[in-house]
Amino acid sequence: MKRKRFSVEQIVGVLKQAEVGVPLAELIRQVGISEQTFYRWKKRYTGLEIDQVRQLKQLQEENVRLKRVVADLTLDKVMLQDVLAKKL
């Protein structure tokens, strides 16, 4: 089955339609997602506005980048300590 990618704006829009009172079965069929996907989106994005979701995504990406930097620096430190230990 082909996997569709939805933007944050589309996800928040779908959740807003559900809050307004559109029947869930009709909404899921119209958007083309499973019920499980809807509830996963609801768990993650309910109560957030579009700008908050964007900020959350940016923070998550920055967190991943910073974790990668820390891992690289830790590896460099270990390698330098090994070289230093071999010289002594």
C-alpha positions as CSV (number, residue, x, y, z in Angstrom):
1,M,0.0,0.0,0.0
2,K,1.3,3.5,-0.9
3,R,2.3,5.6,2.1
4,K,1.0,9.1,2.0
5,R,2.8,12.0,3.7
6,F,0.7,14.6,5.3
7,S,1.9,18.1,6.3
8,V,1.5,19.3,9.8
9,E,-1.1,21.8,8.6
10,Q,-3.2,18.9,7.0
11,I,-2.9,16.9,10.2
12,V,-4.1,19.7,12.4
13,G,-6.9,20.4,9.9
14,V,-8.1,16.9,10.1
15,L,-8.1,17.0,13.9
16,K,-10.0,20.3,13.9
17,Q,-12.6,18.7,11.6
18,A,-13.0,15.9,14.1
19,E,-13.4,18.4,17.0
20,V,-16.1,20.2,15.1
21,G,-18.2,17.1,14.9
22,V,-17.5,15.4,11.5
23,P,-18.3,11.7,11.9
24,L,-15.0,9.8,12.4
25,A,-15.7,7.1,9.9
26,E,-16.5,9.6,7.2
27,L,-13.5,11.7,8.0
28,I,-11.1,8.8,8.0
29,R,-12.5,7.6,4.6
30,Q,-12.3,11.1,3.1
31,V,-8.7,11.6,4.2
32,G,-7.6,8.1,3.3
33,I,-6.1,7.1,6.6
34,S,-6.6,4.3,9.1
35,E,-8.3,4.7,12.4
36,Q,-5.0,3.9,14.1
37,T,-3.3,6.7,12.3
38,F,-6.0,9.1,13.3
39,Y,-5.7,8.3,17.0
40,R,-1.9,8.5,16.8
41,W,-2.2,12.0,15.3
42,K,-4.8,12.9,18.0
43,K,-2.4,11.7,20.7
44,R,0.5,13.7,19.4
45,Y,-1.1,16.9,18.0
46,T,-4.3,17.6,19.9
47,G,-4.4,21.0,21.6
48,L,-1.5,22.3,19.5
49,E,-1.8,25.0,16.9
50,I,0.0,24.9,13.6
51,D,2.8,27.2,14.7
52,Q,3.3,25.2,17.9
53,V,3.6,22.0,16.0
54,R,6.1,23.5,13.6
55,Q,8.2,24.7,16.6
56,L,8.0,21.3,18.2
57,K,9.2,19.7,15.0
58,Q,12.1,22.2,14.8
59,L,13.1,21.5,18.4
60,Q,13.0,17.8,17.7
61,E,15.3,18.2,14.7
62,E,17.7,20.4,16.7
63,N,17.7,17.8,19.5
64,V,18.7,15.1,17.0
65,R,21.5,17.3,15.6
66,L,22.8,18.1,19.0
67,K,22.8,14.5,20.1
68,R,24.8,13.6,16.9
69,V,27.3,16.4,17.8
70,V,27.7,15.1,21.4
71,A,28.2,11.5,20.1
72,D,30.9,12.7,17.6
73,L,32.7,14.7,20.3
74,T,32.5,11.8,22.8
75,L,34.0,9.5,20.1
76,D,36.8,12.0,19.5
77,K,37.5,12.2,23.2
78,V,37.7,8.5,23.6
79,M,40.0,8.2,20.6
80,L,42.3,10.9,22.0
81,Q,42.4,9.2,25.4
82,D,43.4,5.9,23.7
83,V,46.2,7.6,21.8
84,L,47.4,9.3,24.9
85,A,47.3,6.1,26.9
86,K,49.4,4.3,24.3
87,K,52.0,7.0,24.3
88,L,52.4,6.8,28.1
